[in-house]
Amino acid sequence: MGLDAELTAAITLRRQRGVATECVAHDALFQLSLANVLLDGGYDGLVTIGEVMPAGDHGLGTVHRLDGELVVVDGVPWRVDVSGTASIVDPHTTTPFVVLTTMESPKVVRVRDLSRDGLIARIEELVDDPGAVVAVRVEGRFRRVLVRSVPAQDPPYRPYIEVCASQEVRWEHHNFDGVFVGFRFPDLAGGGTIGGLHLHGLDVERTTGGHNHELHIEDAELTVSTTRDVAIALPDRHMLEMLEMPSELRSVQRVLLRRGALTTDQVAASLDVDAAEAATRLSWLQDRGFVEELAGGLAGLGGAPRWHITLHSRSNRIPARAAQLLGDL
């Protein structure tokens, strides 16, 4: 099955050391969209949970409008909403961002009396490779966990960091029995992935959980596996360029997301650059479809032309079978 260029662009980030191997569904990590698109406010669902689930049985992400934390455990997708309630996700629910894999040939060890920092150090000892992508599962008894979720957002969407700063809800649990799953990504250039350890979890009864901020392990089983292929499905081909987008260009997007439609002079003032430099950056983004100019001013009521952000996908679907997509890379 070939990829339809009108619907999907796909790239593979290779992290090999001298050995060329094929990227196939059973040993690749699958990611829908780019992390910086989500972080900058790309919360509209792009594809259904049912369509992406063939790509793996272990993972995390979010759902349409950033409405809660997505946790995939043993092939079952769960959502923890802003009230802290966990429920199985309807396969027709859409997602703007998800990371999935199947843990192949994992290492399994028992760990006791570990903080989150201690857990990170233990993972690094087991993997001993800062360039690898590590799938992580921690299951057992926790003395304490601190987790969070966020409510559904309404457009125009604010950046992720602003949502978390103003609306996230946190819960602290003591004597918590459950499982946390996620990934440790290396710091890859371009903002395509989220570096560091990122975990989402559920209690053993599958009633609550969320995005993990802190934890202290009492007694648990730690499972890790590694991959060097990250297959990223991009709903729009022009998103490929975001992997190489310099930070000064992303700063223009952030200003427009935070403040709404602005004139060139207002963008320049916000970034502390001259108008010519602001115009150059806006032109680059406009050529690639990341911003649009409102020639008639706000709401077409006249005044100086203003710029606004266009982060939403121009396509609302990708090929239905993610596993076949990975196999074709």
ZAMARGU-4260 file (C-alpha; in steps of 0.2 Angstrom, whole numbers, plus 5000, padded with zeros to 4 digits):
<rodrens>
0) 5000/5000/5000 | 5008/5017/4995 | 5006/5033/5005 | 4994/5046/4997 | 5004/5062/4997
5) 4988/5072/4998 | 4984/5064/5015 | 5000/5059/5024 | 5018/5063/5024 | 5028/5051/5035
10) 5046/5051/5040 | 5058/5040/5050 | 5070/5046/5062 | 5085/5034/5062 | 5095/5032/5077
15) 5106/5017/5071 | 5125/5015/5074 | 5132/5008/5058 | 5119/4995/5055 | 5105/4998/5041
20) 5089/4989/5046 | 5071/4990/5039 | 5058/5000/5049 | 5043/4989/5051 | 5028/4989/5063
25) 5034/4976/5075 | 5050/4985/5080 | 5046/5004/5077 | 5039/5017/5088 | 5025/5026/5080
30) 5020/5044/5083 | 5006/5054/5076 | 5011/5072/5072 | 5025/5082/5079 | 5027/5086/5097
35) 5029/5105/5094 | 5013/5106/5085 | 5004/5099/5100 | 5013/5110/5112 | 5009/5126/5102
40) 4991/5122/5102 | 4987/5109/5089 | 4973/5100/5099 | 4961/5095/5085 | 4959/5077/5082
45) 4967/5070/5066 | 4963/5051/5066 | 4953/5039/5077 | 4960/5029/5091 | 4954/5014/5082
50) 4965/5018/5067 | 4981/5020/5077 | 4979/5006/5089 | 4987/4993/5077 | 5003/5002/5079
55) 5006/4996/5097 | 5000/4990/5113 | 5009/5002/5125 | 5009/5021/5124 | 5002/5038/5128
60) 4995/5054/5121 | 4979/5064/5122 | 4962/5065/5113 | 4953/5079/5103 | 4953/5096/5111
65) 4966/5090/5124 | 4952/5082/5134 | 4962/5072/5146 | 4977/5060/5147 | 4978/5045/5135
70) 4986/5029/5143 | 4988/5013/5132 | 4991/4998/5143 | 4991/4980/5137 | 4983/4986/5120
75) 4968/4995/5129 | 4967/5014/5127 | 4961/5023/5143 | 4957/5041/5146 | 4959/5050/5162
80) 4948/5065/5162 | 4950/5082/5172 | 4940/5074/5187 | 4953/5060/5188 | 4941/5047/5182
85) 4948/5033/5170 | 4937/5026/5156 | 4940/5015/5141 | 4941/5026/5125 | 4928/5024/5111
90) 4938/5018/5096 | 4929/5033/5086 | 4937/5046/5097 | 4950/5056/5088 | 4967/5060/5094
95) 4979/5074/5089 | 4995/5066/5096 | 4999/5048/5102 | 5015/5038/5104 | 5013/5019/5103
100) 5025/5004/5102 | 5026/4985/5106 | 5039/4981/5119 | 5051/4969/5110 | 5063/4959/5119
105) 5062/4969/5135 | 5073/4969/5150 | 5064/4966/5167 | 5070/4970/5184 | 5063/4972/5201
110) 5065/4990/5209 | 5062/4995/5227 | 5063/5012/5236 | 5066/5023/5221 | 5061/5041/5218
115) 5057/5047/5201 | 5075/5053/5199 | 5081/5036/5205 | 5070/5028/5192 | 5077/5038/5178
120) 5095/5033/5184 | 5090/5015/5184 | 5083/5016/5167 | 5099/5024/5161 | 5109/5010/5169
125) 5099/4997/5160 | 5099/5005/5143 | 5117/5013/5144 | 5113/5022/5128 | 5108/5040/5128
130) 5103/5040/5109 | 5090/5026/5111 | 5072/5028/5112 | 5066/5018/5128 | 5049/5011/5131
135) 5046/5011/5150 | 5033/5001/5161 | 5033/5002/5180 | 5020/4991/5188 | 5018/4988/5207
140) 5016/4997/5223 | 5020/5016/5225 | 5022/5025/5242 | 5016/5041/5233 | 5012/5047/5216
145) 5007/5065/5210 | 4997/5065/5193 | 4987/5077/5183 | 4975/5080/5169 | 4968/5095/5160
150) 4950/5099/5154 | 4945/5100/5135 | 4950/5116/5127 | 4940/5128/5115 | 4948/5137/5100
155) 4957/5148/5098 | 4969/5136/5107 | 4982/5142/5119 | 4999/5134/5120 | 5001/5118/5130
160) 5012/5126/5144 | 4998/5140/5147 | 4984/5127/5148 | 4994/5117/5161 | 4999/5133/5171
165) 4981/5139/5172 | 4970/5123/5171 | 4979/5107/5176 | 4971/5098/5190 | 4983/5087/5201
170) 4980/5073/5213 | 4992/5065/5226 | 4989/5047/5230 | 4998/5037/5244 | 5000/5018/5244
175) 4995/5018/5226 | 4995/5001/5217 | 4995/5003/5198 | 5005/5005/5182 | 5014/5019/5173
180) 5019/5017/5155 | 5028/5029/5143 | 5045/5033/5135 | 5062/5041/5138 | 5066/5051/5122
185) 5084/5058/5118 | 5084/5076/5115 | 5081/5076/5096 | 5083/5092/5086 | 5068/5101/5079
190) 5055/5098/5092 | 5048/5083/5083 | 5048/5073/5100 | 5047/5077/5118 | 5064/5074/5127
195) 5066/5065/5144 | 5055/5053/5153 | 5036/5055/5150 | 5024/5043/5160 | 5005/5041/5160
200) 4997/5029/5173 | 4982/5020/5180 | 4978/5012/5196 | 4976/4993/5197 | 4957/4995/5198
205) 4958/5006/5182 | 4948/5019/5190 | 4960/5034/5190 | 4977/5039/5185 | 4985/5053/5174
210) 5001/5061/5168 | 5015/5058/5181 | 5024/5072/5189 | 5032/5063/5204 | 5032/5046/5211
215) 5041/5035/5224 | 5042/5017/5221 | 5040/5005/5236 | 5041/4989/5226 | 5038/4987/5207
220) 5043/4978/5191 | 5052/4989/5179 | 5052/4984/5161 | 5062/4993/5147 | 5064/4990/5128
225) 5073/5001/5115 | 5071/5006/5097 | 5081/5016/5085 | 5067/5020/5073 | 5053/5033/5076
230) 5040/5033/5063 | 5031/5050/5063 | 5015/5051/5053 | 5011/5069/5048 | 4994/5074/5042
235) 5001/5087/5031 | 5017/5086/5021 | 5022/5104/5025 | 5024/5098/5043 | 5040/5090/5038
240) 5048/5107/5037 | 5044/5110/5056 | 5057/5097/5061 | 5070/5109/5054 | 5061/5125/5059
245) 5073/5137/5068 | 5068/5143/5086 | 5066/5161/5080 | 5052/5155/5068 | 5043/5145/5081
250) 5044/5161/5092 | 5033/5170/5079 | 5020/5156/5080 | 5020/5157/5099 | 5017/5175/5099
255) 5002/5174/5088 | 4995/5159/5098 | 4996/5169/5114 | 4991/5186/5108 | 4980/5183/5093
260) 4981/5192/5076 | 4994/5205/5076 | 5001/5217/5063 | 5019/5215/5057 | 5025/5230/5069
265) 5016/5221/5084 | 5025/5205/5080 | 5042/5214/5079 | 5039/5223/5095 | 5034/5207/5104
270) 5050/5198/5098 | 5061/5214/5100 | 5067/5214/5082 | 5065/5226/5068 | 5050/5226/5056
275) 5060/5220/5042 | 5066/5205/5052 | 5048/5201/5057 | 5042/5203/5039 | 5055/5190/5034
280) 5050/5177/5047 | 5031/5180/5043 | 5034/5178/5024 | 5044/5161/5027 | 5029/5155/5038
285) 5016/5161/5026 | 5025/5152/5011 | 5023/5136/5020 | 5005/5138/5026 | 5009/5141/5045
290) 5002/5159/5045 | 4990/5169/5035 | 4988/5187/5032 | 4971/5195/5036 | 4972/5209/5023
295) 4956/5218/5028 | 4961/5219/5047 | 4952/5211/5061 | 4935/5203/5055 | 4937/5212/5039
300) 4933/5229/5047 | 4948/5238/5040 | 4964/5244/5047 | 4982/5237/5045 | 4984/5219/5039
305) 4986/5207/5053 | 4993/5189/5054 | 4986/5174/5062 | 4991/5156/5065 | 4986/5141/5055
310) 4991/5126/5065 | 4976/5115/5061 | 4978/5100/5048 | 4971/5103/5031 | 4967/5084/5031
315) 4956/5076/5043 | 4962/5058/5040 | 4977/5047/5038 | 4978/5029/5031 | 4967/5018/5042
320) 4980/5005/5046 | 4995/5012/5055 | 5004/4995/5055 | 5004/4995/5036 | 5010/5013/5036
325) 5025/5008/5046 | 5028/4993/5035 | 5029/5004/5019 | 5042/5016/5026
</rodrens>
